[in-house]
Amino acid sequence: MMKKEYAEDVSFRVSHETIYEFVYSKEGEKLNLKSFLLRSHRKRKEKTGRSVRGIIKTRIPGRVDIDERPKSIETREEF
C-alpha cells in the first residue's frame, strides 16, 4: 500500500525484516504487537559484535612487538 501511495519517495519503504524487528523489540512488546501476527517464532538473540583485535595486546603481560625482536631470530639459527 505504501509502495503505491509513495511511489516516488523511496524513504517511505520499509522491509518486512524491519517490521518484525520492531514487533519483537521492547517497544513492540509494550504495545502487544505480537498478538496480531498469525504465527510467532522463537525469541531472537541479540546480535553481539566481534571483539576488538587491539585488546589482545593488553591481555599478554610482557608482550614484545614483532618489530622489536632481535635480527638473529630471522636467521632461525637460535631460539
N, C-alpha and C positions, 0 to 999 in steps of 0.2 A: 504494500500500500504506500509506504513512504517512498519507495523507488519510483512509483508513478507520479505521486504528488510533487516530489522534489527531484525530478529527472536531471535538471541542470546542476543542482547543488550536491556535490559528492560528500560534503561534510555531514549530511543527514543520513547517510547509510551506515547501518550497524550490522555486524556479522552475528550469526547465531551464537558463536562462542562467547562474544561479549555479553549477550543477553543472559546466557547460562552462568557466566561468571558473576553477574550481578545478582541473579536469583539465589545462588548459593553463598553469596557474601553475607557479612554481618547485617548490612542494611536490608538486604533481601529477606533474611530470616526474620528481622523485626517486623517486616510488612507481611510475613507469612506467604510469600510468593510461591513457595514450593508446592503449596496445596493446589495451585492452578495447573500444574504440569500433569500430563497424562501418566507419565511414568517418572519415577525418581531413580537416581543412580546412587552408588555408594559415595560417601564423603570424599571429596578430593583433598589430596595432601597439598600443603603449601609448598611452592617451589623454593628451594634453597639454592643459593648461588655457590659457585666454587670458591674455595679459599684462595686468598692472595698468595702468590708464589714467594713474595718477598718475606713472608713470615718465617719461612724455613731458616733464614739467616739468624733469627733471634732464638730459634729452638736449639741450635747446636752451640754449646758453650766452647769457646776457644777455637772457633772456626777460622781457618785461614783461606783467604780468597785464592782462586786458581791462578790469578795473575801474580800473586806474591810468592808462589812456590819457587824453590831453587832451580837453576838451569840444569843441574845434574840429574834431576828427575826425568827430564825429557830424553836423555840418552838411555834410560832404563838399565843402567849398569848397577845402581844401588837403590835400596829401598828408602 
